[in-house]
């Protein structure tokens, strides 16, 4: 038996989540069975937990949770042995496949990553998809020339999951970080993570007619998209790059190609869902090296399985600060 937060359709277009005890034979197919210790709550989890399933859940009943970390119980794959600590993010787990809001999960071996030395399962879920995405964004910016001596790096949606980890990593690496937030109460939190400057969201939320503004940012990690991304592109320094990681402000891009043509600005798309294993492993090792664990601890909001539905609704409202870590055993 294992315990899980199960989403079940009660009528067309309406689902509800309840904690249930299930038989092991309900687990999906896969080479590796994991005793899950921790999961987390991402924006995509909030969509899955919504009354409609957010358009992501196709088969009911369903166990959501796009991330989990735990200990291997059984493996038919030679890469994993009982007792190994592993993390899973992405691969449509928690959407098309049963996910991490359970004390036991089964997955394909190709989807797992062994946890590097220095990251335990709780810390892995404080990082989760959000932190992995932040690290992938930093790596992409570095590969396109970002260096600490180049000037300020902008992080939008800075108090959210991706933004929080991005601020902490960049500050640890010696970058001057400017953090954008629409919540004034998060200023002390962001400064504690290493932000040198706080920029109110309203200063960047307005679309301007000028395709180019004063060259300001040497790089940007953008979790907002929409009009703010269009505005930021016009403020980038010559040859600088923006790593686009989210669309909290909308999926559209109401801007101009002028920043690309006249300033050589790069717009880098960051995906963590289908990222190949080698790149994932590289990013997790960089996280172990470059993410200060004391700052990670400051981001954590602990939770139980029973609290997850409420937190899913809160993250869709933009009301979750930092990283939720769900102890699925509690």
N, C-alpha and C positions, 0 to 999 in steps of 0.2 A: 504494500500500500504506500501511497505518497499523497501529500496534501498540495492542492493547487488552487489558484484563483481562476475559476472557470467562467468564461463568458458564454452565455446561452441566449438564444433568440426566444423572446416571450411572445412576440407577434411581429409581423412584417415591419421592418424598419426600426425595431426596438429590441435592445438586448440588455441584459443585466448581469452583473458580476457577483459571484458568491464563492466563498471558500469551501471546498469540498474535499473529501477523501476519495481517492480513485485507486483502482487496481492497476498493477504494473502493466498489464496487457493493453492498457489504453495508450501507452507511450507510442510515439511514431517510430517508424523504421530508422535505423542508423547503426553505425558500427560501434559507437561509444556511448555508454550510459554514465551520467555524471550525477553525483550527489551535490545538488545545488546548495550553495551557502548564501550567496548574495545576488541580488539583481538591482535594477535601478529604474528610474522613470525618465524617459525621454519624450520629446514632443510627439514623436510617432506613436509612442505608447499611449499618450493621451488620446490620440485619434482612435486607436484600436479599442480603447476603453470607453469611448463615447457611446451613447445609446444606439447609434447606427453602425458602429464598428469603423467609422471614419472612411468607409470605402476600401479599407485595407483587408479586413477579415472576410474571407470568402466561404469558409466552411465552419459550421457550428455543430457542437460546442467547440470552444477554442480556448487555449491557454496563451495569453499574450506575454509580453516581456521580450524585447528585442536583444537584451544583453543578459548574460549570466556568467558567474564564476563559481567554480567548485572543484571537487575532487573526483577523479575517475574511479568508478566502481567496477566497470567491466569494459573490456575493449577486445574486438576481434581484429583490430588494426595494429600492426607491429610498431607503429609510432608511439602508442600510448599504453601505459600500464596502470593497474590499480594503485592509487595513491598519488598519481601525478596531479598537480594543480593546473587547471586550464581556464581559459577565458573564451567566450564566444560573443562576437558582435556581428550584426548584419546577416547577410545571406538570406534575407526575408524570413528568418526565424522570428517568431512572435507575430508574424503577419500570415504567411502561407503555411508555416510549420509551427507546431507547438513550441512555446518559448520558455522563458525563465521564471515566470511567476509560479514556481512549483518547487518542491523539495527534491524532485528528481526530473532529469531531462535526458533525452536521447537525441543524438545528432550525428551527422556524417563527420568522419574524422577530418576531412579536408576543411571543415568550417572552424575547427578549434585552433587555438594558439597556446603553446605552453607558456605559463607565466614566467617571466624572467626573474632572476635573483633580485630580491629587494621589493617585489610587489606581491603582496598577499591578496587573497580573494576579496577582502573588504575594500582594500585600496583599488583593486582592479575595477570594482563597480563604482567607486567614487570617480574613477576615470571614465570607464564605459565608452559607448559610441561617441559621446560628446568629447571626451578627452582625446580619444584616438583621432577623431576628426580634427581637433585643434592641432595635434602633433603633425598630422599629415599636411595641414595648411602651413605650419611653420617650415616643414621640410621643403615644401614646394616653393615657398618664398625664398628660402636660402638657395635653392637650386637655380633660382632666377635672379640671384645677385644680392639679396638682402643681407646687409651687414650692420652691426650695431652703430658704427661710426656714420652711417648714412642719414641719420635723423630719426624723427618720431615715427612710430608705427601705430596706426589706428586700429582699434578693435571695436566693432559695433556690436550691439546686444551684449555688452560686456558682463553684465551681471547674470546672464544665463549660463547654461552648462558649458557650451563650447567656449563662450567668451571668457568665463572665469578661468578655465584651464589655459586658454591662450594667453591671458594677461600674466598668469603665474609663470608659464614657460618663458615667454618673451623677456620678462623682467629678470628671471634667473639667468638668461643668456646675455644680459647686459644691454638690452634695448630700452630706449625711452618709450614708454607706452602711454598713449592717450586713449582713455576708455570712454565710450559713448553709452549713456544710459538714460532712460526716461523715468527712472526712479531715484529721486534725490536722496532717499534714505539709504541707498546702497553705496554712497560715496566712501564712507569709512571702510566698508568691506572691500571695495575695489582698491583703495590705497593700501590696505593690508596685504593684498595679493601682489602689489608692486606697481600699480598705475601711478604715474607721475602727474597726470593731468586728467581731470574729469570734464567731459563735454556733454552738456545737456542735449538730449535727443532732438529737441526743437530746433537747435542750431543747424542741424543737417537734414531735417525732415522736409524742408521746403524745396520744391523744385525751382531751379532758376533757369532763365532763358540762355545764359551764357554757357557755352559748352566747355569752356576752360576758365578756371579761376586761378588764384595764386598757387604755385607749386608748394605743397605743404607736407605731404606724407611720403615717407620712403617705402612704405608697405602698408597693407591693410588686410585684416581678417574680417570678413563681412558676413554676419549671420542674419542680416535683415533683408537684403535684396530691395526690389522696388525702387521708389524714388530716391531713397537714401543712397543706394549703390550707384545710381546714375549721377548723383551729386558728387559722391566721393571720387568717382572716376575722373571728374574734371578738376580735382584738387591734387591728384597724384604728381609726384616729381617725374621728371623725364626718365623713361625706361623703367619706372617702378611697376610693381605688380599688386593686384588685389586677388586674394584667395576667397572665392565665394563658397560659403558653407551652408547657407540657410536662406529661408524666404519668409521670416516672421513678418516682414513688412509688405509681402506680396511677391508674386511670381513674375510680374511684368518688369520690364526694364525701359522706362520712358526717357531714354537718353539719346546720345549722339555718338557717331563713330569718330568724331574729331579727336578725343583723347588718344585713341589708338593710332590715328594717322599722323597727328602733329606732335605727340609726345611719346609715342612708342610704348604706351601703357599696355600692360598685359592683364587679361582677366583669366584667372586660373580656376577651373572647376574642380572641386574636391568631393570625391565620393568615397565613402568608407564601406558601403554595403557589399559591393562585389570586388573590393580591392584584393588582388592576389596575395597569397600567403606570404611570400618573401617580403613584400612591402609592409604588410601588417606586422610581421615579426620584427622588422627593422624599426618600425614606429614604436612598438612596445619596448624595445630595448632603449630607444631614445627617451621614452617616458621615464623609464627606471633611472636614467642618468640625469635628465634635465628638468624633471618636475619635482620641485621641493615638497617632500611629504608633509612638512608642517603646514604649508599653505594648502595642500590638498585637504588635510584634516579640517581646516577652517571653512572649507566649502560644504562639508557634509551635513545633511539633514537626515537623521536616521528614521526609518519607517518599518512598519510591519506589513504583511500581505493585506490585512484588513483595511489598512489606510490607503492602499494604492489607488482604488477608484477615485477617492476625493483628490488625491494628488494629481491624478491624470487630468481631472477637470481644471485644477489650478494651473497646471503647466500650459494648458491651452489659453488661459487668460493672461499668461505672462506673469503669474503671481508666484513662481517658484524661483528662489535665489539659490545659485550654486548647484550642488549635486545631491540628489536623493539617493540614499543607500538603503535598500530593502533587505532586511534579514528575513529570508523566506521561512526560516525555522521558528521565528518568534510568533 
